[in-house]
Amino acid sequence: MSFRAGVGEPHQEIQKRIKALFERVKDAAYGDVFDPSDTIKLDAGSLAYVVGELQNYCIMEADRDAIGDAFEVFIGPALRGSEGQSTSTW
């Protein structure tokens, strides 16, 4: 398991592993999601915290559409048009 934060594991080790994992994911099959220049900008402590919180969930086995739900949460009502979609030009 690569996406994890071990108890007592140094934050810099977690950061190194997660950044390497992110690079593999970008290169592997998600060119339509990630731009090659995308990076993780969180400091080691913040990244370790986020990984520690998220590692308890498995979105691959979720009954709901995790990507759609995330879009709805993060895009916010301010950026949605009258049909519920984004009106900004990314």
C-alpha positions in Angstrom: 0.0 0.0 0.0 1.5 3.3 -1.1 -1.2 5.7 0.0 -0.7 5.6 3.8 0.9 7.3 6.7 2.4 4.9 9.1 2.3 5.6 12.9 5.4 7.5 13.8 6.6 7.6 10.2 8.6 10.8 9.4 6.5 13.3 7.5 9.2 13.8 4.9 9.1 10.0 4.1 5.3 10.2 3.6 5.7 13.3 1.4 8.3 11.6 -0.7 6.2 8.5 -1.2 3.0 10.4 -2.0 4.7 12.7 -4.5 6.2 9.7 -6.3 2.8 8.0 -6.3 1.2 11.2 -7.7 3.8 11.3 -10.5 3.1 7.6 -11.4 -0.7 8.3 -11.4 -0.3 11.3 -13.7 1.9 9.4 -16.1 -0.1 6.2 -16.1 -3.7 6.8 -17.1 -5.0 10.2 -16.0 -3.7 12.6 -18.7 -7.2 13.9 -19.1 -7.4 14.7 -15.4 -3.9 16.0 -14.5 -1.7 18.4 -16.4 1.9 17.2 -16.6 2.9 20.4 -14.6 0.5 19.7 -11.7 2.3 19.3 -8.4 1.4 18.7 -4.7 2.2 21.9 -2.9 1.4 20.9 0.7 4.2 20.9 3.2 5.2 17.5 4.6 3.2 17.9 7.8 0.0 18.9 6.1 0.4 16.2 3.5 0.9 13.6 6.2 -2.2 14.8 8.0 -4.4 14.6 4.9 -3.1 11.2 4.0 -3.7 10.0 7.5 -7.3 11.2 7.4 -8.0 9.8 3.9 -6.4 6.4 4.2 -9.3 5.2 6.2 -11.7 5.4 3.2 -11.9 3.4 0.1 -13.7 5.4 -2.6 -13.3 2.6 -5.1 -16.0 0.6 -3.2 -18.3 3.6 -2.6 -21.9 3.4 -3.7 -21.9 7.0 -4.7 -20.0 8.8 -7.5 -17.1 10.2 -5.6 -15.8 12.3 -8.4 -19.2 13.9 -8.9 -19.7 14.5 -5.2 -16.2 16.1 -5.0 -17.0 18.3 -7.9 -20.2 19.5 -6.2 -18.5 20.2 -2.9 -15.4 21.9 -4.2 -16.7 23.8 -7.2 -19.2 25.6 -4.9 -22.4 27.3 -5.8 -20.7 30.6 -6.8 -19.2 28.9 -9.9 -22.3 27.0 -11.0 -24.5 28.2 -13.7 -28.3 27.9 -13.8 -28.0 24.2 -14.9 -25.7 23.3 -12.0 -22.5 23.3 -14.1 -19.4 25.5 -14.0 -19.5 28.7 -15.9 -15.9 29.5 -15.5 -13.3 28.9 -18.3 -10.6 26.9 -16.6 
